[in-house]
Amino acid sequence: MRIHLIAIGGSAMHNFALALADSGHDVTGSDDQIFEPSRSRLDKAGLLPEMDGWHPDRLNPDIDIVILGMHARTDNPELLRAQEMGLTIQSYPEFLRFATRDKKRMVIAGSHGKTTVTSMILHAMKGAGQSTDLMVGAQLEGFDRMVHLDPHTEWAVIEGDEYLSSPIDPKPKFLWYGPHVTVITGIAWDHVNVFPTEEDYIAQFSTYLLTVEHGGTVVHCTEDKLLARVIAQAQPLRPDIRWIGYQTPPHHPTSTGSEVTLDGTKPLAVSLLGAHNMQNLAAARACCVAMGMDAVDFDAHMTDFTGAARRLEMAHESNDFVVFRDFAHAPSKLRATQASVVGQFPDREVTAVFELHTFSSLNKDFLPQYHGSMDAVDHAVVYFDPDVVAHKRLPSLDAEFVRACFGRTSLEVITDQAELNARLQDVPQSNHVLLMMSSGRFGGVNIIPNPRPVTSSQ
């Protein structure tokens, strides 16, 4: 097919372009800005647009499908031209459902842990020698791309996001997929720009359960109260579904990660930290068993699993100083990540730095949801860029309001890159842990403090 991608430079979209070209399709695309690593990867594949910007003249009747990315606006010149010509326009989740229509679909949903659980499942499937179609939200070790499409695979493993599908399709992405097996890891209100109330947000998961294929399987965390409520309401409506609950397995920290006991088996050594990751491990195990894998085989494949990029990823280690970076941005994610680090290093002080970057986290109406979410660590810092707030067309924030929302009087609030950089340089580099949490990049500041000179007395 001839496929044109509007906003080809996005994280998911450029991976779709690479996967589609690799599958033999004729792929073109456009974008007004393409950053690294998307630019280099598209260029290497011969898919980088000749020039940045939108060029409606590139749209013609020979194009079979136009895939519209989230970066495009509703008045995008190429989108308007495609609509005028009557071309088939799809969001990438709609296209993904079309591309996997003859496969069994395993979809990972929930407000947190999706990428990690997806990564675990894919790692186990690869270890078992079973290739799958895939869509995941981070670059994974051992995988060239975040998207893979192959007509010969039996399963498609898809990270199912609840955010809207495209600028012209407000349907949550995961409502497109129609899973045969799915897991919901938990529910915690997010995306306030799309779901203005908690009930609006919760309702999307209730609707999602109605999209599970007849006779399908739903794996769900029994420890999540909101999710338990949704499951209890859905079960009478879907007596055809097999419901499988899971919870956090017994575990304890070790010098190299954790030791976890799954379903009464002998303890398993893994290089993962904290209760949240142990919960993710139980979720992935239940999913793989539902897909036909033996639990013992799954356990064996997890011994060398190192995690997904920017998901509690160790960015630096020297003697007794460690730097972690994590994608955490919602209140529940902050709490889980900090608990994991504090639990792993009970004898070290922890400095946690959180960047307000998403629409929800920068929204005055949502910020009170963060109350108490930075209380687990010794030193807590919140950073935000006033220019980002203005760019998102949100009311300005001041430090005292942010501090009050978090409910910690000792919270340091920083709004300047130079000040953030100086604060990072002040972090002790002995018997200490630095935890950097953001869905952004801290404005480009180097998150690893410069090494201190070693002094000695004669």
N, C-alpha and C positions, 0 to 999 in steps of 0.2 A: 504494500500500500504506500501511497504518498501521504506523508504526515507532516504537518507544520505545527510547531510549538510556539505559541505566543508567551513570552517571558521564559525563554529557554534557559536563562542563567541561574534559576533558583536551585536550591539544594536537591529537591526531589525532581524537578523538571529536567535538569541537565543529566541526571542519572537515567531518567526515562529516555531521553534522546540517545544516550549511549547504548542502552539496552535495545531500543527499537532498531537502531542502525546495525547493531550486532546480529539482530534477528533477520536482517535482509531487507528491511523497509527503506524507502527513500525518504530521508529525514531532512527538513529544513527548520529554521527557527529565527527568532528575533528577540531583542531585549534592549532597553535603553541603558542599562548598566550591567556588566558581567564582571564579577570579582573572582579572585582566586579562592579555591582551586578550580572552580567551574571553568574559568577562561582557559587555563592550560589544558584541562582534560578535553574540553570541546575542540580546542585547536589541534591537539594530537590526533583526534578522531576525524579531523576534517569537517567538523560540524560548527565551528565558530562562525557566526555571521560576519560578512565582509565589513560591515560597519554597524556601530551601535545605533539604536533608534528603531522607530516603527515605520515600515514601508508597505503600505497597502497594495502597492503595485505587484508585490510578490505573491499575493493571493490570486489564484486562478481556478477555473472549474475542474482542473485535473486533480486537485487535492482531494483525497478521500476523507480525511479527518483533520480537524483543527483541535489541538489540545490547548486549553486555556489555563495558564498558571495564575496563582493568587496575586502575583506582583502586578498584573495588568489591572487597569481600571475599567469601569463599565463604558467609558467613552474612548477606549483605546482605538486608534484609527484602523488597525488591522482587524480587530474584533468587529467594528462597525462594517468594514468591507466584507468580512466573512458572512455576517448576518444578511447584508444586502444581497449577496450572491446566493444565499440559501445553502451554504456549505454545512456539513455536519460538524457541530461544535460540541466538544465534551470536556469535562474536567478530567484530571488524571485519575481520580477514583472511579469515575464512570467508565473510562477507557480500560482501567485495570480489571473491572468486573467483566467487561466485554472480552478482554484478552484471556481471562481465566475461566470462561463460561463452561468449559468441558472438564475442569479439574475439581478436585476436592480443595476447599478453601479453609485454612486455619487462620483465624483472625484474632489478634491480641488487642484487647480494648481495656480502658480504664484510665483514671486520671493520673496515675503514676506507675512507673515501672515497665511501661510498654516496651521501650527500646531494649531494656535489659532482658526481659522475658523472651522477646523475639530473638535476640542475639543468642540466648541459651538454646532455644529450640533449633535454630539454624546450625549452631555449632554441633549439637548432638546429631542432627540429620546428616551433616557433612561427615562427621566421624563414623557414622553408620554406612557411608558410601551412597547415600540417597540424595540426589540432586533435586532441588525444588525451585519453582518460581519464587521470587521474594520481593518484598517492598519493606524496607526498614528505615528508621529515621536517623541513622548514624552510620559512619563508615566502620565496618567490622573487620577485625583481623582475620585474614584468610579469605576475604571476599573482595573482588575487584571493584564492585559497584554496590550501591544501595538498592538497585533494582535489577532483577534478572528475569527474563521471559524466555521460555523454551517450550516448544509444542510437545516435547516428548516426556515432560515431567508429570507425575501423578498429583502432587500437592503444590499449592500456592500458599506460602506463609506470608501474611500481610499484617503490618502494624496498623491498627485501625484507629485513626485519629477522630475525635468528635468535633473538630473544628469544621467550619463550612467548606464546601467543595471547591467553589470558584467565585469570582466576583458576580457571576450571573446565576449561580446555583447555591442557594443558602442551605441546602441539605447537608447535614453532617456527613463527612467522608465515609464513616463506617456503615452508614445506612445503605450504601451501594453494594456491599460485598457479598451478602447472603452466605454466611459461614456454615460449614458443615460441623466444624469444631471451633469453639471460641472460648476465651478466658476473659473475665472482667476482674481486674486486679483490685479495684476500689473506686470510690466516687468521692471527690472533693471539688467543690465549686471552682470553676476556672472560666476563662474566656468571657469576662463580664461584658465586653463590647458586643458579643453575639447573644449571650444568655444573661440578661440583666438581673434575673433573680435566681436563687439557688434551685427553686422548684423548676424553673425553665430548663436549667442544666440537667437536673436529675431525670426529667422527662425524656431526654434524648436516649438514656440508657434503657428505659422502659420500652421505648419504641424500637430500639435496637434488638431487644430480645424477641420481638415479633418477626424480625427478618431472618432469624436462624432457620436454615433448611429443615424441612420435615424430617423428624427422626434424628436430629442433630444432637450435639453434646455441648453443654455449657459448664465450664469450670469456673468456680467463683470463690473468692476469699470470704470465709465465714466470720472473720474478725472485724470486718468493715460494717458498721451499723447502717449507713445509708444504703450500701449495696444489699445488705440482708433484707432491708425493707423492699427494695426493688425486686429482688428474687422472690420474696414471699408473695408479692402481688402478681408476678408473672407465672409462677408455677401452675396455678389453676387454669390459666389461659393456654398453656403449652404442655399438656400431659404427654405429648409425643417426645419431649426432650428428655435426655438423660442428664440429670443435675449432679455434678461432682464438686463437693466442697473441699477446701484445703485451708490450712492454717500455718503459722510460723513453726517450723520444726525446732526441736531442742538443738542448741549450738553453743559453742564458746569460742572466744578468740584464741588464736595461736600466733606464734612469731611470724608466720608466713601467710596468715589469713584467718581461716576459721575451720573448726571441725563440727560437722553437722550430722545429725542422725535422722534419716528419712524412713518413716514407716517401720521403725523397729529394726532396721538393718544396722550393720556395724558402722561405726562412725566413718564419715567420708571427709577427707582433707581437701579443701578448696581454697583458692586464692581470692576470696571474697570477704567483705567486711560487713558486719552489722545485721540486725534482725530483718531490716527491709530486704536486703539481698537474699537472706535465707528464705524469706517469704516468696520472693521472685523465683528462687530455685524450686520450691515446692510447686509453684504454679506451672513452670516450664515442664517439670517432671510429669505432672498430671496430664498436661497437654500432649506430650510425646507418647505417653501410654495410651491415651485416647486415639492417637493416630496409628497405633499398632506397634510401637517400640516397647521392648521389654524394659522394665524399670532398672534392672541390674545393668543393662547396656547404657541407659541414660546416665546412671551414676558414674560409670567408667569414663564416659566422654566428658564429664564435668571436671575431672581432675586437672585438666590443662586449660580450662576456660579462664580467660583473663579479663573479660568484660568488654563493654562497648566504649567507644571514644567519648570522653567527657562525662562519663557516668561513674562518679567517684573514682576518677582515674588519677593514679599517682603521677604527678608532673615532675617531681624532684625528690630526691632523697640523698642526704649526706649525714653520715654519723647518726645523731639522734634528732635530726630536723627533717620533717617531711612536708611536702606541699601537695595537696589534693585539689583537683578542679572537678566541679560537678555541674550538670545542667539544671540543677534544682532552681525553680522559680516560684512555684505555688507554695502556700504555707505548709501543707502536709509534707511536701517534698523537703522543705528546709528542715522540718523537725526530724524526719527520718534520716536524712544525711548527717546532720549533726549528732544524732544519737549513735549512729554507726561509728563515727570517728571517735567520739568521746568514749564509747564502749571499748574500742580497739586499743586506745592509748590512755588508760585510766590514770597513769602516773605522769602524764605530760599536760602542760597547759595548751589550750587550743584557742587560736584566733580565727574567727570566721568573718569573711567579708562577703556580703551579698549585694549584687547590683540590681536595683529596680530597673527593669528593661522592658517587660511586656506591658501591653495596654492595661491589663488588670492590675499589675503591681504598681503602676503609676497613677491609677485612678483613685481619687480621694474617697469615693464611696466604697471601694473594695479594700483599701489599705488597712482598715481595722481588723480584717480577717487575719492579719499577721500578728495579732496580739499574742505575746508569749512565744513566738516562733524562733526567737534568737536567745532564749534563756539558758540553753544547755551548755553553752561554751563560756570560757573565762573572759574573752574579749570579743565584743561584737561590733562590727562596722557595717553600715549601710551606705552604699554609693549610688548616686544617680546624676545624670547629666541634664541640666535644665533645658538644653537645646533639644534633647530627645523628647522631653515633655511637651515642648512647644511644637515640635514636628508632628507629634501625635494629636495636636490640637486639644490638649487637656489643660485644665486649670493648673497654674503654677503651684509648686510644693515648697514648703519651708521646713527647715530642719526640726523645729520644735513640734510641728504637726506630725512629721514622720516618726519622731521619737515617741510621741504619745501613742501613736497607733501601734507601735511594737511593744509598748508597755514596759520598757527597760530604761531607767533613768541614766544608766551608764552607757547607753548606746551612742556610738560615735557616728555622726552623719556627715558625709563628705560629698561635695558637689563640684569638685575641681580635680582634674586629672593629675596635675602636679602635686596637689596635696595628697591624693591617693597614693601616688608613687612614693612620696616621702614617708607616708604611714607604713607602707609595705617594707621599706628599708629599715624601719624601727622594730619590725617583728623579730623577737629573739631567735637566733639560729642554733640554739642548744636546748635540748629537752623540750621541744615545742612542735606543734602541728599548725600549719596554715591551711585553712579550707576556703577556697574561692568558689562561690556559687553564682551562676548566672546563665541565662539563655543567650546572653550577648558576649561581648569581648572586653568589658571594662574600658571601653574607649581606646583599646590598643595598648594599654599599659602592660608592661612585662610583669606577669603575676609571680615570677620567681625572683625574690630579692637577690641583689648582688651579694656574692660571698664576702664575709667580713675578713679583713686581714688578721692573721694569727700573730699575736705578740707574745714574746717570752722574755723573762728576766734572766740576766746573766748571773 
